Amino acid sequence: MARNTKHIRRAARTAHSRPPKTAPQAKDVAQTAGMGHNQMKPTLIMVGADKGGVGKTTVARALLDYLASNNVIVRAFDTETPRGTLQRFHPEITQVVDINQTPDQMRILDTLNTSQVKVSLIDTRAGALASSLAALRDVGFLDAAKAGDFNFVLFHILGPSIASLSEISETAPFVTDAHYFLVKNYVNDSTFFDWDPATLQTYFGKVKNASEVTIPKLNAMAYEQVELAGTPLSSFVADKTASGEPANHSFTLRGYVRTWQNKNAEEFDRIHLLDLINGRG
């Protein structure tokens, strides 16, 4: 009996000597919660064309609006130097750069891994898609994307003529490891040629991972007013100015833009853009 009492007392002393279990500290919880974001593979989205006047920046704006509506934080680079085009509509997140200049290449690419914003969008200068892709190749970005270090998504805005097929052929060598989307942009009433299946296969066979995206037509007056407003598309629909103050945009025109946005969102959902960004594509 004395031996049992002695054993119980020793166990009690041991229990009291152990440090009590404590709840996780707030800092630890925050770090754990942020791990998924910090470990997210950086994504570079490029929007470009080898022909001007095809609505390239409009598609870039539609993408930024779609990503923002899905709580994806994005930073943007506008290569329409020196004044910029995309920056006019998204000044808070957009930098004007020259992708063919080494310092600006460093501003974009050297920060892909270190920036807290893991999605970057480049709106290339009109007619400069091929040269921009060549710059990415020369600095080793395309090889890094092939190795799985980055997600690379390319939206190639096509012109409304058969000549655009030649652009596909020129772009093909650069995009073998990219998520490559050929975009027919009807926003400004473009009329596209009919792609003959045999001719189409001749070019598409060179880019086996290419998919087609269609941007629908937007009412002409709504398109004009949303350009003049100089705000993100979502701000125009919400009847806000660039500074967030109440605007006085037409209810009817805002409705046209809202419907157009919804159709774009359906198209971006169809190609699983969010999955591609999150590495599930």
C-alpha positions in Angstrom: 0.0 0.0 0.0 2.9 2.4 0.9 4.5 1.5 -2.4 1.4 2.4 -4.3 1.0 5.7 -2.5 4.7 6.6 -3.3 4.1 5.8 -7.0 1.0 8.0 -7.1 2.9 10.9 -5.5 5.8 10.5 -8.0 3.3 10.5 -11.0 1.7 13.7 -9.6 5.0 15.5 -9.3 5.9 14.5 -12.9 2.6 15.7 -14.2 3.0 19.1 -12.5 6.6 19.4 -13.9 5.3 19.2 -17.6 4.7 22.5 -19.3 1.0 23.1 -19.9 -0.3 22.8 -23.4 -1.2 26.3 -24.8 -3.4 27.4 -27.7 -1.6 28.3 -30.9 -0.3 31.8 -31.0 -2.1 34.2 -33.3 1.2 34.7 -35.3 1.5 30.9 -35.8 -2.1 30.7 -37.0 -1.6 33.5 -39.4 1.6 32.0 -40.8 -0.2 28.6 -41.3 -3.2 30.3 -43.0 -0.9 32.1 -45.4 1.2 29.1 -46.5 -1.1 28.3 -49.4 -0.8 31.8 -50.8 2.9 32.0 -50.3 3.5 28.6 -51.9 1.3 29.4 -54.9 3.2 29.1 -58.2 3.6 32.5 -59.9 1.6 33.0 -63.0 2.4 35.2 -65.9 -0.5 36.1 -68.3 0.5 37.7 -71.5 -2.1 39.4 -73.8 -0.8 40.3 -77.3 -1.2 40.4 -81.0 1.1 41.0 -84.0 -1.4 43.5 -85.4 -2.8 46.7 -84.0 -6.5 47.6 -83.7 -7.7 44.1 -82.6 -8.9 45.1 -79.1 -6.0 43.7 -77.2 -6.2 46.1 -74.3 -9.9 45.6 -74.1 -9.3 41.9 -73.6 -6.7 42.7 -70.9 -9.2 44.8 -69.1 -11.8 42.1 -69.3 -9.3 39.6 -67.8 -8.4 42.0 -64.9 -12.0 42.6 -64.2 -12.8 38.8 -64.2 -9.9 38.0 -61.9 -10.8 40.9 -59.5 -14.4 39.6 -59.3 -12.9 36.2 -58.3 -10.7 37.7 -55.5 -7.5 37.1 -57.5 -5.0 39.9 -56.8 -3.1 40.9 -60.0 -0.4 43.3 -60.9 -0.2 44.6 -64.5 2.5 45.7 -66.9 1.7 48.0 -69.9 4.3 47.8 -72.6 2.7 50.6 -74.7 5.6 53.0 -73.8 5.9 55.7 -73.0 2.4 56.7 -72.2 0.7 53.4 -71.7 -2.9 52.4 -72.5 -3.9 49.8 -69.9 -2.5 52.1 -67.2 -5.2 54.7 -68.0 -7.9 52.3 -66.8 -6.0 50.6 -64.0 -3.4 53.1 -62.7 -3.2 51.7 -59.2 -1.9 48.2 -60.3 -0.2 49.0 -63.6 3.4 49.9 -64.4 4.5 51.1 -67.9 7.5 49.1 -69.0 9.6 48.3 -72.1 9.8 44.5 -72.2 12.8 44.7 -74.5 14.9 46.7 -72.0 16.8 44.8 -69.4 15.9 46.9 -66.4 12.2 46.5 -67.1 12.6 42.8 -67.8 14.1 42.6 -64.3 11.1 44.6 -62.8 8.8 42.0 -64.2 10.6 38.7 -64.0 12.9 39.1 -61.1 10.0 39.8 -58.8 7.7 37.0 -59.9 8.7 34.8 -57.0 9.3 37.5 -54.4 6.2 39.6 -55.0 3.3 38.9 -52.7 1.1 39.3 -55.7 1.4 35.9 -57.5 -0.4 36.8 -60.8 1.1 39.2 -63.3 -0.5 40.4 -66.5 1.5 41.9 -69.4 -0.4 43.9 -72.0 2.0 43.9 -74.9 2.5 46.8 -77.3 0.5 46.6 -80.5 2.4 44.4 -83.1 5.0 43.3 -80.5 3.8 39.9 -79.5 6.6 37.9 -81.3 9.4 40.2 -80.1 8.0 40.0 -76.5 8.0 36.2 -76.6 11.5 36.3 -78.0 12.6 38.4 -75.1 11.0 35.9 -72.6 12.9 33.1 -74.4 16.2 34.9 -74.4 16.2 35.5 -70.6 15.2 31.9 -69.9 11.6 32.4 -68.8 10.1 30.0 -71.3 12.6 27.3 -70.1 11.7 28.0 -66.5 8.0 27.7 -67.3 8.7 24.4 -69.1 10.5 23.2 -65.9 7.4 24.0 -63.9 8.7 27.1 -62.0 5.9 29.3 -63.4 2.5 29.1 -65.0 2.5 30.8 -68.4 -0.8 31.8 -70.0 -0.9 33.5 -73.4 -4.0 35.1 -74.9 -3.2 35.8 -78.6 -5.7 38.3 -80.0 -6.3 37.5 -83.7 -7.2 39.9 -86.4 -10.2 39.4 -88.6 -8.3 38.1 -91.7 -6.7 35.0 -92.9 -3.3 36.6 -92.3 -3.8 35.9 -88.6 -3.1 32.2 -89.3 0.5 33.3 -90.2 0.7 34.9 -86.7 -0.2 31.5 -85.2 2.6 29.9 -87.2 5.2 32.5 -86.0 4.1 32.2 -82.4 4.0 28.4 -82.3 7.7 27.9 -81.5 7.4 30.0 -78.3 4.3 28.4 -76.8 4.9 24.7 -76.7 4.7 24.8 -72.9 2.2 27.6 -72.4 -1.5 27.6 -72.0 -2.2 29.1 -75.3 -5.5 30.7 -76.2 -6.4 32.1 -79.6 -8.9 34.9 -79.1 -11.6 36.0 -81.6 -12.5 39.5 -80.3 -15.9 40.7 -81.6 -16.1 43.6 -79.2 -15.6 46.3 -81.8 -17.7 44.6 -84.5 -15.0 42.6 -86.2 -16.0 40.1 -88.8 -13.8 37.0 -88.9 -13.0 34.8 -91.8 -14.4 31.2 -91.8 -11.7 28.9 -90.7 -11.7 26.1 -93.3 -11.1 22.8 -91.3 -8.2 21.6 -93.5 -6.5 25.0 -93.5 -7.1 25.4 -89.8 -5.5 22.0 -89.0 -2.4 22.9 -91.0 -1.7 25.7 -88.5 -3.3 24.3 -85.3 -1.3 21.1 -85.8 1.8 23.2 -85.0 0.3 24.3 -81.6 -1.4 21.2 -80.2 -2.2 22.9 -76.9 -4.1 25.8 -78.4 -7.7 26.5 -77.5 -10.1 29.1 -78.9 -11.7 31.9 -76.8 -14.5 34.2 -78.1 -15.0 37.7 -76.8 -18.6 38.8 -77.8 -19.6 42.1 -79.3 -20.4 45.0 -77.0 -23.0 47.6 -77.9 -21.2 50.3 -79.9 -22.4 53.2 -77.7 -21.6 51.3 -74.5 -18.1 50.5 -75.9 -17.5 54.2 -76.6 -18.7 55.4 -73.2 -16.7 52.8 -71.2 -13.6 53.9 -73.1 -14.3 57.6 -72.4 -14.9 56.9 -68.7 -11.3 55.7 -68.2 -12.2 53.4 -65.4 -12.2 49.7 -64.8 -15.2 48.0 -66.3 -16.6 47.1 -62.9 -16.5 50.8 -61.8 -18.4 51.8 -64.9 -21.1 49.2 -64.1 -21.2 50.3 -60.5 -21.7 53.9 -61.7 -18.4 55.1 -60.1 -15.8 57.5 -61.3 -12.1 56.6 -61.3 -11.8 58.1 -57.8 -14.7 56.1 -56.5 -17.2 59.0 -56.5 -20.7 58.6 -57.8 -20.9 59.0 -61.6 -23.8 59.6 -63.9 -23.4 56.8 -66.4 -26.4 55.6 -68.4 -28.4 52.8 -66.8 -28.9 51.3 -70.2 -25.2 51.4 -71.2 -24.2 50.0 -67.8 -26.6 47.1 -68.4 -25.0 46.4 -71.8 -21.5 46.3 -70.2 -22.7 44.1 -67.3 -24.2 41.6 -69.7 -21.0 41.6 -71.8 -18.9 41.0 -68.6 -21.1 38.1 -67.7 -20.6 36.5 -71.1 -16.8 37.0 -70.8 -16.9 35.4 -67.3 -18.7 32.3 -68.8 -16.0 32.0 -71.4 -13.1 32.3 -68.9 -14.9 29.8 -66.7 -15.2 27.5 -69.7 -11.4 27.4 -70.2 -10.9 26.9 -66.4 -8.7 30.0 -66.1 -8.8 30.0 -62.3 -7.7 26.4 -62.3 -4.8 27.2 -64.5 -3.7 30.0 -62.2 -4.0 27.8 -59.2 -2.0 25.0 -60.8 -4.9 22.7 -61.3 -5.0 23.0 -65.1 
